[in-house]
Amino acid sequence: MAHTDHTREIPREGWADYLALLSNMEKEQPVRIEVEGMELGDQPLATGLQLVEISLEEKGSDRGVVEIIVGGPGGEITHRIQKPDHIYADESESGELECLDIESSEDNTKTLIYFGQATTAGARKMD
C-alpha cells in the first residue's frame, strides 16, 4: 500500500488508546482484512464481517500483540499480529479512516484493515 499525504503513523506509545478508540467507533461496522507478505502472497482474511474488537495486549506473555476480532452469523475470526513494528492510519481527505496498516518486520507481513466504503472498493459482484 502506498502511503499518501493522508497517511499518518500512530506512535507506539499511543497504540493502546488509538486501537481502543477505534474499536469503539468502528464496532459492528463491516471491515475487510487482507494480509500481505509471507510465502503465501496476498491473502484476503475476512470480507464484510463486523468489527468486534481491535486491541493491543498490554500485559503478560502476549504483551505487544495486536488482536483483531471480526464476526458475523457464522461466528468470529481472530487474527493476531505477534510483533507489530508500525501502525499507519490512511484517512480520506475528510479525515475518515479508510485503512489501518499494521506492519511486522519479524515475519515481513502487513495486515490491512479496510473500513467503511473502502471495504467494497474494488470488489465486483459476479453474476
N, C-alpha and C positions, 0 to 999 in steps of 0.2 A: 504494500500500500504506500502510495506516495504521500508524504506529509506536506500539507499545504499551509498557506497563511493562517488557516483556521484550525491548525493543529497546535495543541499545547501539551507539554509534558507535565504530568502530575508529579510533584516532588514526593519522593519516597516517604517522608515523614507525614505526608497528607493522605497517603493511600487509604488507611482505615476509615477516616472521616469521609473522604470522597466516595468510596465504594458504599458506605452505609447510606449516605445521602442519595446516591444514585439508585441504590436498592429500593429505597422508599419512594422516590419519584417515579421510577420506571416499573414498579411492582405490577405484575399482571399484564404488562404490555408485551406484545409479540416481539420476539427477537430472532435473529439469525446468527448462528455461531459457526465460524469456519476456523480450521486450524491449518496454518501454512508451515511447510518445512518438513522435518523428519524425512524418513526414506519414502514415506507414503505419497508425497506431493501434497497438493491442497485437498483437504477433506472437509466437506460440509458435515457438521456435527449435529446441528438442530436447525430446523426452519419453521417459523410460525408458532413456536411454543412460547408460553408466557414466562416472563422472568419471575422466579420465586425469590431468589436472593443472590447477591454477589457480595462477597466479603473477604477480608484479609484475616487470616488466623493470627492472633497476636500472642498466644501462649503455647507452651508445651512443645512437643517434638515436631508439630506441624507449623510452628511459628514461621511466618513469611509466605505461607501457601495462600494463593488466591483460589477461592472456591466459587464456582458459578453453578447455580441450580435453576433449571428450567423445567416446566411441566405442562401437562395437558391431560386430556381424558385418559390417556394410556399410561399415566404415571410420570415420574420425574427422572430427569437425567442430571447427573452431577459431573462436572468437568473440573479437574483440579490442575492448577499450574504450580508445580513444585517450587521452582526458584525463579520467580519473575525478576527481571532487571529494570524494566521500564514500563510505564503505563502512559499511553498517549490518548488524549481525547480529541477526536476530529469533529468539529462543530460546523453547522451551516452558517451562512452569513448572518442569520438572525440569532445565532447563539444556541440553537437546538443541538443536542448531542446526536450525531449520526452514527458514530462508530467509536468503540473503545478498542484500542490496540494494546494487548499485553504481550510483551516480548520476554523470552527467556533465552539467554545465551548458552545455558547449560546443555539444552537439547536442541538449540538453534531453531526454535519454533516461535510463531506468532499466533496468538489467539485473537480473532477479530469478532467483536460482538456488534452487530448492526441493530440499530434501534429505529422505531417509527417507520417513516416512508422508506428508509434505506433497507428494511427487511425484505421488501418486494422489488426493489430496484434491480433490474436486470433479469428478474425471474419471469419467464414466459410460461403461460398456461398452454399445455399441449392438449389438442382436441383429438 
